[in-house]
Amino acid sequence: MKNITLLLFAFISLHAIGQKKFAQLDHELPTANEYRTASGAPGHRYYQQKADYKMSIVIDDKTQKLSGDEIITYTNNSPDKLAYLWLQLDQNLYADSSDAKKIEIEKMEDFKSLGDIRKKMFYYDGGFKIESIAMLNGQKMKYFINKTMMRIDLEKPLLPGASISFQIKWWYNINDRMAVGGRSGYEYFEKNNNYLYTVAQFFPRMCVYNDVTGWQNKQFLGRGEFTLPFGDYEVSITVPSDHIVGATGECQNYRTVLNAEQLKRIELAKKSSKPILIVTQSEAEKAEKEKASKTKTWIYKAYNVRDFAFANSRKFIWDAQIQPVGNKNVLCMSYYPKEGNPLWEKYSTKLVAHTIKTYSKYTTDYTYPVAISVHSKSIGMEYPMICFNGGRPEPDGTYSEGEKYGMWGVIIHEVGHNFFPMIINSDERQWTWMDEGLNTFVQYLTEQEWERGYPSRRGPAHMIADYMRGDKKFISPIMTNSESIFQFGNNAYGKPATALNILRETIMGRELFDFAFKTYCERWKFKHPTPADFFRTMEDASAVDLDWFWRGWFYGIDHVDIAIDDIKWFQLNTQNPQTEKTFTKLQKDNSDIHIGIDRNKKDIGETVNEKDASIDDFYAKRDIYKVDAIDLKEYEEIKAKLESKDLELLNSNKHFYEIHFSNLGGLVMPLILEFTFTDGEKRVIRIPAEIWRQFEEKVSKVFIFEKEISSVRLDPFLETSDTDLDNNSWPKKEIPSRYQLYKQQQIRENPMQREKRINSGN
């Protein structure tokens, strides 16, 4: 009895384990409540805090120093009393005491050149220098700085529904983006001794306080980006008088900072569907040389935004056009130095307009008044209404095709961030995929609407297969905090974008997916969603249970490798002796002959029964394939007992195929099968992933056809990210491996340069 009990327990345990891929996510997702519902929508007691800023900023173009004075008005919309406030000091990433420098894993082999060593030894006096924090009446406030975070202690708790205003004065040395790196900073142009500033994270900013985590308390280490409350901004930016400034929001004083011709041009741009130059290249080149000594102050206002950034330089060329969205016109603009041309003047603002239009279609209408793309040499980075983008041609104005597509892609991606996370305001410090992954997915849709056949880097399912088949020691679940991810780009950008594309094209279909995805965007615009809110909304708005998909793609590291193991072919016995005996004889005639039988035909001249006719008896002489009267009589008796529909089925000559599949990679996916028949016709059959719900390693399925098949292909359209296509075909079909041998060589010219050289006769 004891042994039987143990065996039963073992069976039950294994069976339970086998259900894990389709187990619900109840234990992984937080319990729904009055703040966030089980449907994925904000609850009736959902709240979010508000942080308003009034700032005065001065850029010293001689010392690259930023000085600031801000008044923050913080409104407590939570049901809690707040004894202290937390602010982010992101510039402290560059302070000597920064954890980001201390925790970086290094090996001597990483230093491949003297330049790498110089970068390691490079000293930069970074970080905020806080001069004072006080109430508006001048009373000093107690504060404590913990690396990239600052706590302000309040004399009295801030009650629910109450607001507090206080003033901070600070300064810091702006970082050289080319030497130090970073998401913002300056670029120095040695040839004409000029600077281009792309400025962000430049002010002490309020942390988020919400129902999920309380105060946001993760330090800024450089990779995990930002989580910020919404608020209104009024920012005065003082720069050299010949600098052009682009910023979050709308400029309030164009009439005092622009000349008459520029004012006229911007009014034309507000009515134009094509880019209009507001500052021309010749005007920017003139400013580069003359270098004004006086200053001007640009004033910008922005409402209901989570952050503020700006760019300024005397090198800026500036163009603009409108893009209708809903019932309003969005002013799309680009700021770029002459080093960005001809690419930037030709494409940037058109790409901004296209992105705003396309994202609005798939997510939620863009409600801000402007959208800006600024050119700087280094990586792209996004902020409300403004982003900084790379993509620079060669000094002679030529560029490679890769440079063009890189510039297109980064502008679409960074402008797209206006939607994720600037409008749909997820916590980037915790979940990079919620903005980067969702944004990369819509970027793919936008690229395909920009140019047919656009060579998108991420999105299609097959493009993530190499990553997913890789060494699992260096693959993290998507649901991993931003700072702990291996292979950041594949994990936070590529895999979630691919997952959404598979949901749209294969699991849900475009109509269901698009409705659910847009529902999520509408529900959470100008709010703070979490992963659970996204997962629940996608299911709630589509009536598709996707827990198995989230579990496999977002919580796991399994890969897709489904194989066709075996195919068995069956046909019904018609019971008709003429048909069946003819079929049996044909099978025997076409069957493989043992090599011994074939050789015996030559080696054995005559058998005994061939010599002696008396050896053969009734059975030896009987023709088993001959139809006699008894066979026909028995057939008539069988027919008499069958209903007409059964008799019709027996004579239908249908073909039955039993196909066996193995899940070798562990990640369950639908079975998409393309059958090719002997007459050349093709048919595709799609079987939902739930076929694996009870048996996760091996399943089988029977298919019935009117015709005989010649081949079967699994995942014929490369839509499941299957990592091994060699086991996807019957009969087995070897898929040629794709490898290229790259020979190191110095690239002397791009195709445009070569064409120019040929045309010039050189």
C-alpha positions in Angstrom: 0.0 0.0 0.0 2.8 2.3 0.8 4.4 1.8 -2.6 1.1 2.5 -4.4 0.7 5.7 -2.4 4.1 6.9 -3.3 3.6 6.1 -7.0 0.3 8.0 -7.0 1.9 11.0 -5.3 4.7 11.0 -7.8 2.2 10.9 -10.7 0.1 13.7 -9.3 3.2 15.9 -8.7 4.6 15.3 -12.2 1.2 16.1 -13.7 1.0 19.3 -11.7 4.5 20.3 -12.8 3.4 19.7 -16.4 0.7 22.3 -16.0 3.0 25.2 -15.2 3.2 26.7 -18.6 -0.6 27.3 -18.7 -1.0 28.1 -15.0 -2.7 31.5 -14.4 -0.6 34.4 -13.3 -2.5 35.0 -10.2 0.5 34.5 -7.9 2.8 36.6 -10.0 0.5 39.6 -10.4 -0.3 41.9 -7.6 -3.8 41.6 -6.1 -6.3 44.0 -7.8 -7.7 46.7 -5.6 -9.5 50.0 -5.6 -6.5 51.8 -7.1 -5.9 49.3 -10.0 -8.6 46.9 -11.0 -8.5 43.3 -12.2 -9.5 44.4 -15.6 -6.3 46.4 -15.9 -8.0 49.9 -15.7 -7.4 52.6 -13.1 -9.6 52.0 -10.0 -12.1 54.4 -8.6 -9.5 55.6 -6.0 -6.6 55.8 -8.3 -4.5 58.9 -7.6 -1.2 60.5 -8.8 0.8 63.3 -7.4 1.5 66.6 -9.2 4.8 68.5 -9.3 4.9 72.0 -10.9 8.1 73.9 -11.6 9.0 77.5 -12.2 12.7 77.8 -13.2 15.3 80.2 -14.3 18.3 78.6 -16.1 21.5 80.2 -17.2 24.0 78.6 -19.6 27.5 79.9 -19.5 28.9 79.2 -22.9 32.5 80.0 -21.8 32.7 77.6 -18.9 29.9 75.1 -19.9 28.3 75.7 -16.5 24.5 75.5 -15.9 23.1 77.6 -13.0 19.5 77.1 -11.9 16.9 78.5 -9.5 13.5 76.6 -9.2 10.3 76.8 -7.3 8.6 73.5 -6.9 5.0 73.3 -6.0 4.1 69.7 -4.9 0.5 68.6 -4.5 -0.2 65.5 -2.4 -3.2 63.8 -4.0 -2.6 60.5 -2.1 -4.6 59.5 0.9 -1.4 59.5 3.0 0.4 62.0 5.2 3.9 62.7 3.9 6.5 63.5 6.5 9.3 64.0 3.9 9.7 64.4 0.2 12.2 62.6 -2.1 13.8 64.2 -5.1 16.1 62.8 -7.8 19.6 64.3 -8.3 20.5 62.5 -11.5 23.5 64.6 -12.3 25.1 63.0 -9.3 25.8 60.0 -11.5 28.9 62.0 -12.5 30.0 62.7 -8.9 33.2 61.1 -7.6 31.2 59.2 -5.1 28.8 57.8 -7.8 28.0 54.1 -7.3 27.8 53.8 -11.1 31.6 54.0 -11.3 32.2 51.7 -8.4 29.9 48.8 -9.5 31.1 48.5 -13.1 32.7 45.2 -13.8 36.1 45.6 -15.5 38.9 43.5 -16.8 42.3 44.5 -18.2 41.3 43.0 -21.5 38.6 45.7 -21.8 41.3 48.3 -22.2 42.2 47.7 -25.8 43.8 51.1 -26.5 45.3 54.1 -24.8 42.0 55.9 -25.5 40.2 53.3 -23.3 42.7 54.0 -20.5 42.4 57.7 -20.9 38.6 57.4 -20.6 39.0 55.4 -17.4 41.3 58.0 -16.0 39.3 61.0 -17.2 38.4 63.4 -14.4 35.2 65.4 -14.6 33.9 67.5 -11.7 30.3 66.4 -12.1 27.2 66.3 -10.0 24.8 68.9 -8.6 26.2 71.6 -6.3 23.2 72.5 -4.1 23.5 76.0 -2.8 20.2 76.4 -0.9 16.8 74.8 -0.2 14.2 77.0 1.5 10.6 77.8 1.8 9.3 80.8 -0.2 9.5 82.9 3.0 13.3 82.2 3.1 13.1 79.6 5.9 15.8 77.0 5.4 14.7 73.4 4.9 16.5 70.4 6.3 17.7 68.0 3.6 19.9 64.9 3.2 21.6 63.7 0.0 21.9 60.0 -0.5 23.9 59.7 -3.7 21.4 60.4 -6.6 18.5 61.0 -4.2 17.7 63.8 -1.9 15.2 63.8 1.1 13.7 67.0 2.3 12.3 66.8 5.8 9.1 68.7 6.4 8.3 70.5 9.7 4.7 69.4 9.4 3.5 66.4 7.4 2.0 67.3 4.0 -1.7 66.3 4.4 -3.8 64.6 1.7 -5.0 67.3 -0.8 -2.5 69.8 0.4 0.4 71.5 -1.5 3.8 72.8 -0.6 6.1 75.2 -2.4 9.8 75.5 -1.9 12.9 76.9 -3.7 16.2 75.2 -4.7 19.3 76.9 -6.1 22.0 74.9 -7.7 24.6 74.6 -10.4 26.7 72.0 -12.1 29.3 71.5 -14.9 27.7 70.3 -18.0 29.3 67.0 -19.2 31.0 66.6 -22.6 28.9 63.9 -24.2 31.8 62.8 -26.5 34.3 62.4 -23.6 32.1 61.4 -20.6 29.1 60.0 -22.4 25.6 60.5 -21.0 22.1 61.1 -22.1 22.6 64.8 -22.2 25.5 67.3 -22.2 27.4 69.3 -24.9 29.2 68.6 -28.1 32.2 70.7 -28.9 33.1 71.6 -32.5 36.8 72.3 -32.5 37.0 73.6 -36.1 35.0 76.8 -35.3 35.1 76.7 -31.5 31.4 76.3 -30.9 29.2 74.3 -28.7 25.9 72.4 -29.1 24.0 71.8 -25.9 21.4 69.0 -25.4 20.4 69.5 -21.8 18.3 67.2 -19.6 18.3 65.9 -16.0 19.5 69.4 -15.3 17.3 70.1 -12.2 16.4 68.4 -9.0 13.2 66.6 -9.8 10.4 65.1 -7.6 10.3 61.4 -7.3 7.0 59.5 -7.9 4.9 58.5 -4.9 2.2 56.0 -5.8 0.0 53.1 -4.6 2.5 50.5 -5.8 5.9 51.4 -4.4 5.3 54.5 -2.2 8.3 56.7 -2.9 10.4 55.7 -5.9 13.6 54.7 -4.2 16.0 53.2 -6.7 19.2 55.0 -7.3 20.1 56.3 -10.7 22.9 54.0 -12.0 22.8 55.1 -15.6 20.9 52.3 -17.4 17.5 52.4 -15.7 16.0 55.7 -16.8 13.3 57.7 -15.1 10.0 57.7 -13.3 8.5 61.1 -12.8 5.1 62.8 -11.8 3.2 65.0 -14.2 3.1 68.8 -13.7 3.2 72.2 -15.4 6.5 74.0 -16.2 7.5 77.6 -16.8 11.2 77.8 -17.7 13.3 80.8 -18.5 16.5 79.9 -20.3 19.3 82.5 -20.7 21.8 81.8 -23.4 24.1 83.8 -25.7 21.9 86.1 -27.9 22.8 84.3 -31.1 21.8 80.9 -29.8 18.6 79.2 -30.9 16.7 77.3 -28.2 14.3 74.4 -28.7 12.6 73.0 -25.6 9.7 71.1 -24.1 6.5 73.1 -24.5 5.8 76.3 -26.4 7.9 79.4 -26.5 6.2 82.4 -24.9 8.4 85.2 -26.3 9.4 84.5 -29.9 8.8 88.2 -30.6 11.7 89.2 -28.3 14.2 86.5 -29.3 13.6 86.1 -33.1 14.0 88.7 -35.8 11.2 89.8 -38.1 12.1 87.4 -40.9 12.2 84.4 -38.6 8.9 85.4 -37.1 7.4 85.5 -40.6 8.8 82.1 -41.4 7.5 80.4 -38.3 4.0 81.7 -39.0 4.3 80.2 -42.5 5.5 76.9 -41.0 2.3 76.8 -38.8 0.3 76.5 -42.0 2.6 74.3 -44.1 2.4 70.6 -44.6 6.1 70.7 -45.7 9.1 71.8 -43.8 9.8 75.6 -43.8 13.2 76.9 -42.9 13.1 79.3 -40.0 16.9 79.6 -39.6 18.8 78.8 -42.8 22.2 77.2 -43.1 23.8 80.4 -44.2 22.4 82.2 -41.2 23.6 79.6 -38.8 27.1 79.6 -40.5 27.2 83.4 -40.0 26.3 83.1 -36.3 29.1 80.5 -35.9 31.7 83.0 -37.1 30.5 86.2 -35.4 29.7 84.8 -31.9 27.5 87.3 -30.0 28.6 88.4 -26.6 25.2 89.5 -25.2 22.5 87.1 -23.9 18.8 86.5 -24.5 16.2 84.7 -22.3 13.8 82.3 -23.9 10.7 81.5 -22.0 8.9 78.2 -22.4 5.7 76.8 -20.9 4.5 73.2 -20.9 1.5 71.7 -19.3 0.9 68.2 -18.0 4.3 66.8 -18.8 6.5 64.6 -16.7 9.8 66.2 -17.5 11.5 69.1 -19.3 14.6 69.3 -21.6 16.0 71.8 -24.1 18.8 72.3 -26.7 20.6 75.4 -27.7 23.4 76.4 -30.1 24.3 79.2 -32.5 25.0 76.4 -35.0 21.3 75.4 -35.3 19.5 75.3 -38.6 15.8 75.2 -37.7 12.8 74.1 -39.8 9.1 73.3 -39.1 5.8 72.1 -40.5 2.4 71.1 -39.1 0.9 67.6 -38.8 -2.8 67.3 -38.2 -3.8 64.9 -35.3 -7.4 64.7 -34.4 -8.8 68.2 -34.4 -5.5 70.0 -33.8 -2.3 70.8 -35.7 1.0 69.7 -34.1 4.0 71.9 -34.9 6.8 69.4 -35.9 10.3 70.9 -35.8 14.0 70.0 -36.2 17.1 71.7 -35.0 20.5 70.6 -36.4 24.0 71.9 -37.2 25.2 72.1 -40.8 27.1 68.9 -40.1 23.8 67.1 -40.2 23.0 68.0 -43.8 21.9 67.0 -46.3 20.2 64.2 -44.3 18.6 66.3 -41.7 17.1 69.1 -43.8 15.7 66.4 -46.2 14.2 64.0 -43.7 14.1 64.9 -40.0 10.9 67.0 -39.7 9.1 64.8 -42.2 10.0 61.8 -40.0 8.7 63.6 -36.9 5.4 64.4 -38.6 5.0 60.8 -39.8 5.8 59.4 -36.4 3.3 61.6 -34.6 0.6 60.6 -37.1 1.3 56.9 -37.1 1.7 56.5 -33.3 -1.5 58.4 -32.8 -3.3 55.9 -35.0 -2.1 52.9 -33.0 -1.9 54.3 -29.5 -3.6 57.6 -28.5 -3.8 61.0 -30.1 -0.8 63.2 -29.6 -2.1 66.1 -27.5 1.0 68.2 -27.0 1.4 71.3 -29.3 4.9 70.6 -30.6 7.2 67.7 -31.4 11.0 68.3 -31.9 14.0 66.4 -33.2 17.4 67.7 -32.3 20.6 66.5 -34.0 23.6 65.6 -31.8 26.4 63.2 -32.6 25.9 60.7 -29.9 23.1 58.3 -29.0 19.4 59.1 -29.1 17.5 60.2 -26.0 13.9 61.2 -25.4 12.0 63.8 -23.4 8.5 65.3 -23.6 8.0 67.0 -27.0 11.8 67.0 -27.7 14.4 64.3 -28.4 18.1 64.2 -29.2 19.2 62.0 -32.2 22.3 60.8 -33.9 22.9 60.1 -37.6 25.6 62.3 -39.1 26.8 62.2 -42.8 30.4 62.3 -43.8 32.1 65.8 -43.9 31.6 65.9 -47.7 27.8 65.4 -47.2 27.7 61.8 -48.4 26.4 59.0 -46.3 26.0 55.2 -46.4 22.7 53.5 -46.7 23.2 52.2 -43.1 23.7 55.8 -41.9 20.5 56.9 -43.5 18.4 54.0 -42.1 20.1 54.5 -38.7 19.1 58.2 -38.7 15.5 57.4 -39.8 15.2 54.7 -37.1 16.5 56.7 -34.2 14.3 59.7 -35.0 11.2 57.5 -35.3 12.1 55.7 -32.1 12.9 58.8 -30.0 9.9 60.8 -31.2 7.8 57.7 -30.5 8.9 57.9 -26.9 6.5 60.9 -26.6 3.9 58.1 -26.3 5.9 55.7 -24.2 6.7 56.8 -21.5 6.0 60.6 -21.8 2.2 60.2 -22.2 1.7 56.5 -21.1 3.9 57.1 -18.1 5.5 53.8 -17.0 8.3 53.4 -14.5 11.5 53.2 -16.6 13.7 52.8 -13.5 12.0 49.5 -12.8 10.7 48.2 -16.2 12.7 49.2 -19.2 10.5 47.0 -21.5 7.4 49.0 -20.7 8.6 52.0 -22.7 11.5 50.6 -24.9 9.7 47.4 -25.9 6.3 48.9 -26.6 7.9 51.8 -28.3 10.1 49.6 -30.5 7.0 47.6 -31.5 5.2 50.7 -32.7 8.4 51.9 -34.2 8.3 48.8 -36.4 4.8 49.6 -37.5 5.8 53.2 -38.3 8.8 52.2 -40.3 6.8 49.9 -42.4 4.4 52.7 -43.2 7.3 55.0 -44.1 8.9 52.8 -46.7 7.6 49.5 -48.1 10.0 46.8 -47.2 11.8 49.0 -44.7 14.7 46.9 -43.2 13.6 47.2 -39.6 16.2 45.9 -37.1 13.6 44.7 -34.6 10.0 43.4 -34.7 9.6 40.4 -37.1 9.6 37.2 -35.2 12.6 35.5 -36.9 14.9 38.3 -36.0 15.0 37.5 -32.3 15.7 33.7 -32.8 19.5 34.0 -32.6 19.2 35.8 -29.2 16.7 33.3 -27.8 18.8 30.3 -28.8 21.8 31.7 -27.0 23.5 30.8 -23.7 20.9 31.0 -21.0 23.5 32.1 -18.5 23.4 35.5 -20.3 19.7 35.8 -20.9 17.3 37.4 -18.5 13.5 37.3 -18.3 11.9 40.4 -19.7 10.4 40.9 -16.3 13.8 41.9 -14.8 14.8 45.2 -13.3 16.5 47.5 -15.7 19.9 47.4 -14.0 20.1 43.6 -13.8 19.4 42.8 -17.5 21.8 40.8 -19.6 21.9 41.9 -23.3 20.0 45.0 -22.7 19.0 45.8 -26.3 17.7 42.3 -27.1 15.9 41.9 -23.7 14.3 45.3 -23.3 13.8 46.3 -26.9 13.9 43.4 -29.3 12.2 40.5 -27.4 9.1 42.5 -26.1 8.7 44.1 -29.5 8.8 40.7 -31.1 6.4 39.3 -28.6 3.8 42.1 -29.3 4.3 41.5 -33.1 3.6 37.8 -32.6 0.5 38.6 -30.5 -0.7 40.9 -33.3 0.0 38.7 -36.3 -0.3 35.1 -34.9 -2.0 34.8 -31.5 -4.7 37.4 -31.5 -4.9 38.8 -35.0 -4.6 42.4 -35.9 -8.2 43.5 -35.2 -8.3 42.1 -31.6 -4.8 43.2 -30.8 -5.1 46.7 -32.1 -8.3 47.3 -30.1 -6.8 45.9 -26.9 -3.5 47.8 -27.3 -5.3 51.1 -28.0 -7.5 50.4 -25.0 -4.4 50.1 -22.8 -3.0 53.4 -24.2 -6.3 55.3 -23.7 -6.8 53.9 -20.2 -3.3 54.9 -19.0 -2.5 58.1 -20.9 -1.2 60.7 -18.5 -1.2 58.0 -15.7 1.3 55.6 -14.2 0.7 52.0 -15.5 2.5 48.9 -14.2 3.2 45.6 -16.1 0.1 44.0 -14.5 -2.1 46.8 -15.8 -0.8 46.1 -19.3 -1.2 42.3 -19.1 -4.7 42.6 -17.7 -5.9 45.2 -20.1 -4.7 43.2 -23.1 -6.7 40.2 -21.9 -9.7 42.2 -20.7 -10.2 44.1 -24.0 -9.7 41.0 -26.2 -11.3 38.1 -24.4 -8.1 36.1 -25.0 -6.4 34.4 -22.1 -2.8 35.3 -22.5 -1.4 34.2 -19.2 0.6 31.4 -20.9 2.1 33.9 -23.3 3.1 36.4 -20.6 4.6 33.6 -18.5 6.6 32.2 -21.4 7.7 35.3 -23.1 8.0 37.8 -20.2 8.7 35.7 -17.1 10.8 32.9 -18.7 13.9 32.4 -20.8 12.9 29.3 -22.8 13.1 29.5 -26.6 10.9 28.3 -29.4 12.0 25.0 -31.1 9.1 22.9 -32.2 9.9 19.9 -34.3 7.9 17.6 -36.6 8.9 14.2 -35.3 6.9 11.8 -37.5 4.0 11.6 -39.9 1.8 8.5 -40.4 -0.5 8.2 -43.4 -3.8 6.3 -43.1 -6.7 5.6 -45.5 -10.1 4.1 -44.6 -10.8 0.5 -45.6 -13.6 0.8 -48.1 -14.6 -2.9 -47.5 -15.0 -3.2 -51.3 -12.9 -6.3 -52.2 -12.1 -5.1 -55.6 -10.7 -1.8 -54.3 -8.9 -3.3 -51.3 -7.3 -6.3 -53.0 -6.1 -4.0 -55.8 -4.6 -1.6 -53.2 -2.9 -4.5 -51.3 -1.4 -5.9 -54.5 -0.1 -2.4 -55.5 1.4 -2.0 -52.0 3.2 -5.4 -52.4 4.4 -4.6 -55.8 5.8 -1.3 -54.7 7.2 -2.5 -51.4 10.9 -2.6 -50.8 12.4 -6.0 -51.7 14.9 -7.5 -49.2 18.4 -7.7 -50.8 18.5 -11.5 -50.2 15.3 -12.1 -52.3 16.7 -10.0 -55.1 20.0 -11.9 -55.2 18.3 -15.3 -54.8 16.6 -14.8 -58.2 20.0 -15.2 -59.7 21.8 -17.5 -57.3 19.0 -20.1 -56.9 18.3 -21.5 -60.4 15.2 -23.6 -59.4 13.4 -24.2 -56.1 12.0 -27.6 -55.2 8.4 -26.5 -55.8 9.4 -25.2 -59.2 10.8 -28.6 -60.0 8.0 -30.7 -58.5 4.5 -29.5 -59.2 3.0 -31.8 -56.6 4.6 -29.7 -53.8 2.1 -26.8 -54.3 -1.2 -27.2 -52.5 -4.4 -25.1 -52.4 -2.8 -22.2 -50.7 0.2 -22.1 -53.0 -2.0 -22.0 -56.1 -4.5 -19.5 -54.6 -4.6 -16.0 -56.0 -5.2 -13.9 -52.9 -5.8 -10.8 -55.0 -8.6 -12.3 -57.0 -12.1 -11.2 -56.2 -14.5 -14.1 -56.0 -18.3 -14.5 -55.6 -18.1 -14.9 -51.8 -16.1 -11.6 -51.5 -18.8 -9.8 -53.5 -21.6 -11.4 -51.4 -19.9 -10.4 -48.1 -19.5 -6.8 -49.5 -23.2 -6.6 -50.3 -24.1 -7.7 -46.8 -21.8 -5.1 -45.4 -23.3 -2.4 -47.6 -26.8 -3.4 -46.5 -26.0 -2.7 -42.9 -24.4 0.7 -43.6 -26.2 4.0 -43.8 -25.7 6.0 -47.0 -23.5 8.6 -45.3 -21.3 5.9 -43.9 -20.9 4.2 -47.2 -20.2 7.6 -48.8 -17.4 8.2 -46.2 -15.9 4.8 -46.8 -15.7 5.5 -50.6 -14.5 9.1 -50.2 -10.8 8.2 -50.6 -9.9 10.6 -47.9 -6.3 10.8 -46.6 -5.6 10.7 -42.9 -2.3 12.1 -41.6 -1.2 11.6 -37.9 1.6 14.1 -37.2 3.7 14.1 -34.0 5.3 17.2 -32.7 8.0 17.8 -30.0 8.5 21.0 -28.0 12.3 21.0 -27.8 12.8 24.6 -26.7 10.3 24.7 -23.9 8.4 27.8 -25.1 4.9 26.8 -26.2 3.6 28.4 -29.4 0.8 27.8 -31.9 1.4 25.2 -34.6 1.3 26.8 -38.0 1.4 24.2 -40.8 1.6 24.6 -44.5 0.6 21.4 -46.4 1.6 21.0 -50.0 -0.3 18.4 -52.0 0.9 16.3 -54.9 -1.0 18.5 -57.4 0.9 21.6 -56.1 -1.9 23.1 -54.1 -1.0 24.6 -50.7 -3.1 24.9 -47.5 -2.3 26.6 -44.2 -3.8 25.3 -40.9 -3.3 27.2 -37.6 -3.6 25.4 -34.3 -3.6 27.5 -31.1 -0.9 27.1 -28.5 -3.4 25.6 -26.1 -2.8 22.3 -27.8 0.2 22.0 -25.4 -2.0 22.7 -22.3 -1.8 19.2 -20.9 1.2 17.7 -22.5 3.9 20.3 -22.9 6.6 18.2 -24.5 4.9 16.0 -27.1 1.6 16.3 -28.9 0.0 14.8 -32.0 -2.8 15.8 -34.4 -4.8 14.1 -37.1 -5.5 15.9 -40.4 -8.0 14.7 -43.0 -7.6 15.8 -46.7 -9.2 14.9 -50.0 -5.8 14.7 -51.6 -2.4 13.2 -50.9 0.2 15.5 -49.5 3.8 15.7 -50.7 5.3 17.9 -47.9 4.6 19.7 -44.6 6.2 22.8 -43.3 6.0 24.1 -39.7 6.1 27.9 -39.2 6.3 28.6 -42.9 6.0 32.3 -42.5 8.7 32.6 -39.7 6.2 34.0 -37.3 6.9 32.1 -34.0 10.7 32.8 -33.6 11.5 29.1 -34.0 15.2 28.8 -33.4 15.8 25.6 -35.5 14.2 25.4 -38.9 15.9 22.2 -39.8 13.4 20.1 -37.9 10.3 22.0 -39.3 9.9 20.1 -42.5 8.6 16.7 -43.8 10.2 15.2 -45.7 13.2 16.6 -43.9 14.6 19.6 -45.7 17.9 21.1 -44.8 17.8 24.9 -44.4 21.0 26.4 -45.8 23.0 28.0 -43.0 23.6 31.7 -43.4 27.1 32.8 -42.6 29.3 35.4 -44.1 33.1 35.7 -43.8 34.0 39.2 -42.9 37.5 40.2 -43.9 38.9 43.2 -42.0 39.6 46.0 -44.3 39.6 49.8 -44.2 36.5 51.2 -45.8 37.7 54.1 -47.9 34.4 55.4 -49.3 30.7 54.9 -49.1 28.7 54.3 -52.4 27.7 58.0 -52.6 31.4 59.0 -52.5 32.3 56.4 -55.1 29.6 57.7 -57.4 30.8 61.3 -57.0 34.4 60.2 -57.8 33.3 58.3 -60.9 31.2 61.3 -62.1 34.1 63.7 -61.5 36.4 61.5 -63.6 38.8 60.8 -60.7 
